[in-house]
Each structure stands twice: as C-alpha cells, then as structure tokens.
C-alpha cells in the first residue's frame, strides 16, 4: 500500500533544500511565506524596503568619501610649504556661528518631519523653508570665507595643507548645496502631491541626509578648525 503522505513529504524536502534557513517562511510552517521578505512565494521585497537599504548604502559610501578627505587633511596638515598655517586662516567666531546655524537647521529639519507625521502641510512647509534659509546662510558664510582667503592669496594651490582644507570644506559645501536643491524639490512635491507614501519616504531620506551632513560638519569643526588652531 502506498502512503498518500509520501508526495507531500517529497515536496517539503524540496522546499527545505531550496531555502535551508527558512528565510522566506514562517517558523510554524514551510507553506506560509512572509510577505515582502524577498524569498519563496512572496516574491521580491517591496520597493520601499529596497530604496531604504539603497539610501543607507549611499550614506555609508558618502561617509567613506569624507573619511578619505579627513585622512588627507590629517596627513597634509603640516605641509604648509612655508605659507600660512591654520592659525593664520581660521576665524573661530565665524566658524562657530556657521556651526550654530547648521545645527539649528538640523533642528528645524527634524520639526518638519514631525509636522509631516502629524500630516500638517503648512508646518511641514514652514519648517522646510526655515531649514533651507539656514542652509543658505551657512553657504553664504562659507563662500565669504573662501573669497576672503583667495583675496589674501591663500588659494588651494599654495600648499598641500590648503589643498586638503579647501577640498574637505568645499566638499561639504557641495553636499549642503545639493541638499538645498533636494529640499526645494520636496517642498514642491509636498505642495502638489500632498503626503503620499512615496513623498513621506523621500522626506525621511532627506532628513537622514541633512542630519548626516551635520554630523560630518561637527567633525570638520572639531578636527579641521579647533584642532588646527590649537596645533
């Protein structure tokens, strides 16, 4: 007599061999896939999950790029070629004001997402606008610093230290500029499309990006400016 359960056992073994760690199934049965897990009968992962992972990978790769620029400045800090040192070019009061402005923009950025969670279009736009104005103020002060240094003959090609200094600070400024353009785009999308799921997810990614820039600037302020002056 043939056991009617035998074909089912063969099917169970086949599924376990295909997914030995049962990543795409619940713990209590191989025939119930977890929705959106990307395994088994549930199909590929949801777009929101893929975009989220992709954006985190981008942020980590960006941190690696900044780390290389930090390392270059650490190596070239004393390579002044007989020219000006960090003590000669740093205006601590202006840099402290820049830092305060950028940190305040991070706070208003956080408030904008809190307003998004409350589904308040008005306050979301108000706090995004405040974030943009503060970011623009930061960029204006940075541009003034660079313009004054170049006017005094302190240009990137003057020494290895200045090359690494302009490169690191300028790279951060380019990121803030890109963040400002992204912010304007998100304000337009919120105004036109409202709080669709994809818009909320983009706002979350923008918040992560802006806060990451603040973290990088704290490193610039500490390592490049404060430690440079003390050295």
N, C-alpha and C positions, 0 to 999 in steps of 0.2 A: 504494500500500500504506500502510495506517495504522500509525503507530508505536504499539506497545502501551504504551510508556512514557509517552506523552503525557498520559493521565489522571492518572498519578501525579505528573507534573511540575506539572499544574494544582493538585493537592491540596497539594503542597509550597509553591507560591507563595502559596496561600490561607492556609496556616498561618503563613508568614513575615510576611504582611501583617497578620494578626491579632496577632502577637507579634513585632514587628520587632527587638526587642533580645534575643529568645530567653530571656526571664526564666524561663519555665516549662519549659525544656527543657535537656537536657544538651548540651555543646558538640559531641559527635560525632554527633548525630542529632536531627532535629526530632520524632521519634516516641517519644522516651523522656522523659516529664515527670519532674521532680524531685518526689518525694513530699513533700507538705506545703508546697510553695512558694507555693500560692495561685494558681497560673496553670495554664492548659492543662487536660489531662485529670486532673491530680492533685487538682483541687477546691480548696476553701478551706483556709487554713492551720489547723494544729492549734490546739485550744483553749489548750494550754499556751503556745504562742507568742503568741497574741492577748492572753492575760491578762498575760504578761510585758511585752509592749510597753505595754499599758494601764497597768500599775503604774508603769513608768518615766515615762510621761507624767504620771501623778498626782504622782510625786515632784518632777518638774521644775516642775509648776504650783505645788506647795507651796513650793518654793524661791523662786519668783517672788513669792508672797504674803509670805513672810518678808522678801524684799528690799524690798518696799514699806514694811513696818513699820520696817526698819532705816533706810530713807531718811527716813521721817517722824521718827524719833528724831534723826537727824543734823541735820535742819532745826530741830527744836524743842529741841535740847539747851540752848541759852542762853535759852529762853523761860520763865524761872522766875517771872515776874510778881512779883518781889521776895520770893519764897518760898524754900524750901530748894533747894540745888543737889545734884548727885550726890555731892559730898564729904560733905554732911550726912546722906545716907540710906544710903550703902553701908557694909556691914560686910564688908571684904575677906576676913577669916578665914572667915566663914560661907560666902561665895560660893566661896572656894577649896575648902572641904570639900564643898559641893554639886557642884562640878566633878569632884572626885576620885571621889565616889560615882557620878556618872553615867558617867564614863569606865570605872570598874570594872564597871558594869552592861553596858557595851558589850563588855567582855572576856568576861564570863560568857555573854552572848548568843552570842558567837562560839563559845565552848566548847559551848554547847547544840547548835549546828548541826554541829559536829564530831562530837558524840555521835550526832546523827541520821544522819550519813553512815556511822558505824560501826554503825548500827541498834541502839543501846543505849537502850532505852526508859527505864530507870532514870536514867541520867546525863543524858539529854535533859530529863527532868522536874526533876531536881535543879538543873541549871544554869538552866532556865527559871524555877524558883521563886526562885533566887538573884537573877536579873535582875529579877523582879517586886518582891522585897523591897528591893533597892537603888533601883529606880524609885520605890517608895512612900516610902522615906526621903528621896529628893530632893524629892518633892512636899510632904512634911511640913515640911521646912526652908523651902521656898518659901512655903508657907502661913503659917508663923510670921513670915517676913519681912514679908509683906503685912499681916498682922494687927498687927504692931508699928508699922508705918508709919502705918496708918489710926488706930491708937490714939493716935499723936502728932499727929494732924490732918493728916498728909501723905497726902492722898487724890488720886485721879486728877483730880478736877475743880479741884484747887488751881492748876494751871498747865498750859501746853501740854507742858512737859518731862515732868511727872509723868503726863500722859495717855498720851504716847507710850511712856514707860517701863513703866507698868502694862500697856499694850496689847501690847507686844512680849514682855515676860517672861511675861505671862499667857497669850498665845497659845501659847508654847512649852509652858507647863504643861498647857494643854488637850490638846496633842498627846501629851504624856507620859501623861496620864490615859487618852486613847483607846488608846495603845499598851499600857497595863497591862490594859485590858479585853480587847484583842485577845489578849494573852499568856494570860490566863486561859482564853479560848476555845480557843486552840491546845493548852493543856495538857489540857483536857477531850477534845479530838478525838484527841490522841495516845493518851490513856489508853483511849479507847473503840474507836477505829478502827485504831490502830497506824500503821505507816509506809506508808500507801498513797501512790501517786504524787502525788495531789492534795494530801495532807497535807504531804508534803515540799516541794511547791512553795509552799504557804501559809507554811510555816516560813521558806523562803528570802525570801519577800516581807516577812515580819515582821522578819527580820534586816536587810534593806535599810532598812526604815522606821526601826528603832531606831538604826541607825548614822547615818542622815541626821539624826535628832534630836540626836545627839551632836555632829555637825559644826555644826549650827545653834547649839547651846549654846556651842561654842567661840567662835563669832562674837559671841554675846551677852556672854560673859565678857570677851572682849577689847575689843570696841567700846563696850559699854554700861558695864561696871563698871570695868575697868582704865583705859581711855582717859578715861572720865568722871571718875574720881578724879584722874588726872594733870592733866586740864584745869582 
